[in-house]
């Protein structure tokens, strides 16, 4: 199953603020103007959804956030002229609400899948183009399926009537500049069901930065060395497995160690830009609860036969003592990339205080994470990952389910699709993602 999230990255949205929300000193600000100046919508808040409950006609509108502020000069001017309180720092409006489209999942293996995705892209393109045009003009309500009370655009008339005649020309100029910054840029994310035996293929094919490419190579090497360890591969537990059973186990080990390595990298200054989410610590973000995955999504053999304690201990000893799970190692790698001038410095990011992030969250350790994900799931200190959703697994079509020995697709969110799109290129990109996911999943289960 594949679903998409699409951000209109330069279209700011606002929730209408009523007069009873205004502070006493701000009673003279028209609601439309105050909405434009500070009517941010809560992150993840649903703005509306189509009446049609199923794809390809179904989509949900939500509020997302972006470090983006096209109104900065206007806010500075209004503060300097005492239209808004000087105690408010106009530059504090660095994070604002943008519009996000969330589609329903479509089974990419069904016969008419490509046509469904084409219809979906056409519907989204039409609505997005309408929103973009509105955002470049006067403040207007977001059209259906949005609920009442959400707006895009600039309240030119209300701003003009609000400020004194002496300031109208400058305010009009700055307001027009805000509208001119609206473009048709879209950022896309996809949530894809990945069979465990294909997990390594996806990580290796969906990673773009040099340091993460190095990390995926290291992860693959470490997991292969573990499975080639005589004490591991000669255990009766593996001797009873078929090839796909071993590939699925390899996928679970790869996922486990990848999260441990990426968690370490997120705690290394310079790997993640200070302003980005800890979800960006991995190119693939799991969207299931990270516990007992082999018993929930593995082959029938793995579901019925949990990893024995002796092999679980070997996994723990191998992974937790790896130098790749230490911050000094990644500090050295970053320094090497800088010396070879292969790492670009982000001037904006350098202005934001750095803090360590965690991909593996909670009070537990990496050992707890291994036991929780690969073992019985019972640990003293449970851990979690920064997934906002706890989605069920994807059941494969009957033929593929049999070929995969009963595996279930684990939903992952692609976090490394960094190239901006436009409504006109949306269909091409969606179909490329669909075909890529389809082929990578089949790599490990087709003979």
N, C-alpha and C positions, 0 to 999 in steps of 0.2 A: 504494500500500500504506500502511496506517495501523496502527501499534501504539501501545500506551499504557504509561505508567509512572505508578503511583499510590502516593503516600506516605500511610501512616497516621501523621499528623504528631505525635500525642501518645502513640503506643504505643511505649514503650521495649522493646527486645529485648536479651537477654543471652546470652552463650555461657558454658556451665558451666565454672567454673575448678576444677580438681582440686587435691587437697592438695599435690601436688608443685610446683604453681605458686606456693604461698604463701611469702612471706618468713618467716624464722625467727621474727620478732617477731609474725607474724600467724597462727601455727599454730592459735591458739585460735578463729579465726573460722570458723564453719561454711561449707562450700563454697557452700551455697545463698545465704547472706548475702553472701559475698564476690562471688559471681556478680552479685547484685543491686547491690552497691556499685560494682563496677568491671569487670564482665564485658562490656566493649564488644566489638562485632563489627566486624571490619575493613571499611572502606568498600568497597562493591561485592562483598563476599563472598556467594557463593550459599548461601542457607539451605535451599533445596529447590526441586523442580520437579515438576509433575504428570507422571504416566506417559504420558498422552495427548500425543503429540508435536505435534499441530496445533491451531490455533484452531478453534472458540471455547473448547474445554475446556482448552487448554494455558495455563499461566502459570508464571512463575518467581518465587520469593521471594528477595529480596536485601536486604542491609543498606545503608541510606543513613545520612546523618548530619544532625543538626539542632542548631542552637544553642538548646537547650531543656533545662531542668533542674528537674524537679518534685521532686527529692530534696534540694534545697539545704539546707533547714532541718534535715532529718534528718541529713545529713552534718555540718553544723555542730555539732549537738548531740552526735553520736557522737564527734567530734573533741574537743569541750570536755570530755567525760567520759572521754577517753583510751581509747575503744574502738577507734579507728583512729588511726594516727600523726598527731600534731599537725603534723609537718613537711609533711604533705599538705594543700594548700589545698583545702578542700571546693568552693570556687568554681571550681576548675580543671575540674570536671565540667560545663563549659558546653556541650560538644558531646557528644552521645550518639547511640547507634545507634537508628534507627527502621526499621520494616518497609516495604519497597517491593515492589509487585507489578509485574511486567513481562510484558506479553502478547505473543503472536506477531502478526506482521503479517497483515492481511486486506485483500484487494483491494476497495476501496470501490466499484469500478465493476462488480463482478460482480452478477448478478441477485439473489442471495439475501444480499447484503452486510448490509443493515439487520437481517435476522433473525439473522445470525451475531453481529453486535454486540450485539443484544438478549440472546441466549443468553449471550454472554460477560459482559455486565454483571450478569446474574442470578447466574451462578456466582461472580463476584467479590464481589457484595453478600453472598451467603450466608456466604462464608468470612470476609469482613471483619467482619461482625456477630459471628461466633463469636469472632474474635480480640479484638475490643473488649471483649466480655463477660469473656473470660478475663483480660484485662489489668487489669480493675477488681477482680479477686479475688486469691486466693492464688496464689503462684508455681506455674506449670504449664508443661509442655512445649508448644511451639507445635504444633498438630495438623498432620497430613499436608496438603500434601506436604512439610512441613519435615522435615529430617533430625534424628536424635536429638541432644540437647545444646544446643538453643536454647529460651529460656524467655521468658515474659512474666509480669506480675503481681508481687505483693509477697509475700515470704516471712514472713507475719505470725507464724506459729508459731515458726519458727527464730529470728527476731529476738527474740521474747518469751523464748525459752529461753536465748538467748545473753546478754542484758543482765541486770544484777542486779535483784532485786525492786523496789528503790527507783526504778529508771528505767523500769520496764515500762509504766506508765501513759502517760508522756510519749512514749516510743518508739512505743507503739501509736497514739497520737494523730497523731504525725507520719507514721507509715506509712500510716495511713488517709487522711491528707491527700494523700499521693503517689497512691494509687489513685483518689481523687476527681478528680484532674486529667486523667484519661483521658477524652477525648471522641471523637466520631465524625468528626472533621475529616479530610478527604482533600484532598491537593493533586495535581493531574493534570498530566501532560505528555504530549505526543503526538509521535511521529515520523512524518512525512508525506512521501511522495514528491511533489516539486513539479517540474513541467516547467519548463525554463528560461524559456520565453516568459511564464510566469505569475509568476515570482519577484517583480516589483514589486508585483503585486496582494496577495500574501501579506504582504510587509513593511508595506504601507500599512494593511492590515486587522487586523494582529496586534500593533499597537503601542499602548500605553495612556498612558505618561507624556508630559507636555507637551514635554519636551526631546527625547524620541525622535520624537514626532510632527513636531516642527520639523526634526529630522535627516532623516527620510524625505522630507519636502518638498524639502529642500536636495539630497538625493541624486538625486531624480527630476529636478529642474531642471538639475543639473549634467550628468547623463547625456544628457538631451534636447538640451542646448546642444551637447554634443560630437557627437551624431549629426546635428545640424543644421548643423554646421560644414561649409562647402563642401568643404574638403579631405578631409573624411571621407565625407560622403554622396555626393559625385560620383566617388569612387574606383570603378574598374571592379569591384573586389571586391564592393561593395554593389550596383552596378548589375545584377549577375547574380542577385541574391537575390529570392526571393518574399517576400510580406509576413510570413509566419511565420518565415522565416529571419532577417529583420531584428528581429522581436520577440524571438526567442531570443537574438540577439546583444545586444539591449538588456538582456535579463535578466542575461546574464553580466556586462556592464559595470556594471549596477546592483549586483549582488552584490559585485563587486570593490571598487567605490567605497564601498559600505555598510560593508564590513569595515574599510576604511581609516579611515572617519569614526568608526566605533564603537571602533576601536582607539585613536584619538586621544582620544575621550571617556572611555575607561577610564583614561587617564593624566591626566585632569583631576579634581582633588580636588572632591568634591561630587556627581559624576554617579552613581557607584556607592557604595552603603553599604560601609564598610570590611570588614564581615564576609562579604560575598557572594562567590560564585565569579566568576572572570573570564568564565565561560560566560554569565553574566547581562549581559555587555556588549552582547549582541545579542538581539533578540526571536526570531531564527531562527538556530539553530546548525547549521552544515553537518556532516553525519555521513559525509562522504566525504573521502578525501585531496584537499586543495585543489591539484590540479595538472592541467593540460591538460583542464579541464572541457568546453570546447566540442568537443574531439575525442573525448570519452568519452560525453557526454550530449546533445550538440547535435543539430540537424537533420542530415540526410545531407550537405547542402551544407557546413555548418560542420565536420562531422567529416572531410570529404574535402578541405577547403580551410582550413588554419590562417590565423589573422589575419596579414596581411602585415606585414613589419617596419616599413614606413612608417606604417601605422595603429597598430601597437603603440607606436611612438615617440610618436605624437600622443596616445594614451591616457596614456602615462607622463607626458608634459609637462603635460597637462591636470590629471590627478589629483594628482600629487605637488606641484604648485605651488599647489593650491587652499588658500585660507585656512581652509576647513572641516576641513583636516587639520592644524590647529595648535591647541595647547592654549590660547593666549590667546583665541582666538575663543570657545571653549566656556566659558572662565572669564567672559567678558563676558555670554554668554547666561545662565549661572547667576545672575550678579549681577542681571541684568534680571528674571528670574523671582522672585528673592527680594524685590526692591524692589516688585514688583507683588503680592507675597504669594501667589504661585502655586506656590511650592515649600515643601513641608513639611519641617521639620527633624526628623530621627530622633534622639531623645534617647539611645537605647541605642547607636546607631551612633557617636555623638560620643564615647563612652567607649572606643572601639577605635581604635588608631593607624591612620591612613590610609596606604596604600601604592599606588603606581601599578600597574595591572594591564595585561596585554597580551592582546588578542584574536588578534593576529598574533604568533606566537611563534617563537623561534629567533634566530639571529644576523643574519638577512637584514633588508632594508629594505622599505619599501612598494614600491619599484621591483622588488625581487626577487619580492614577492608578486604583482604584476601579471604579470611575465614567467612566473612559475610557473603561475599560474592560467589566463591567457589565451594564453600563448605555447607554446613547445616544452616547457616544464617544466624545462629545464636552466638552472640558475643557480649562481653561485659559492657562495652561502650560502642553502641551502634554508630555507623557513619552514613553519610548520604552524599549525593552529588547535586550540583545546582540546577536540577531539572525542575521546571515549574509544573510540568505535567507528569502524571504517573499513568502512562498509556498502557493498554493491554498489548500482548504480542499479536503479530500478524499471522493468521493462519494461511498457509500456502494453498494454491489450487491442488486438487487431489493428486494429479500426476506428479507435480513437483514435490509435494509432501512425501510421496512414496520414494521418489528419487533421493530426497534429502534425508531419508530414514527418520522422518517424523519431526524435523526441525521446525521451529516457529521463528518468524522474523522479529528481531528486536528493533523497536523504533529508535532511530537516531536522528538528531537534527544536524544538518550540515552547517558548520560554523565558519567555513573558510571560502565562501563564495563572495569574493571581495570586489569583483568587477561590476560597476553600475550598469544597469540596463535602462531601456526606455520602453514605453508601451509598444512601440513598433518592433522592438527586438525581443519582446517577452515570449512570444510563442516559440521562437527558435531556441531560446535558452531553456524553457520548460521541457521541450522535447529532447534536448541534449541531456538534461538531468535524468529524465525518464529512461532514455535508452542506455545511459551509462549505468544507472542503478540496476536495470534489468540484466544487462550483460555481466556486470560484476557479480551479481547474486548467482547467476547460472554457471559461472566459472568453476565453482567448487562442487556443484551437484549434478552437472551433466557429464556423462562419460565422453 
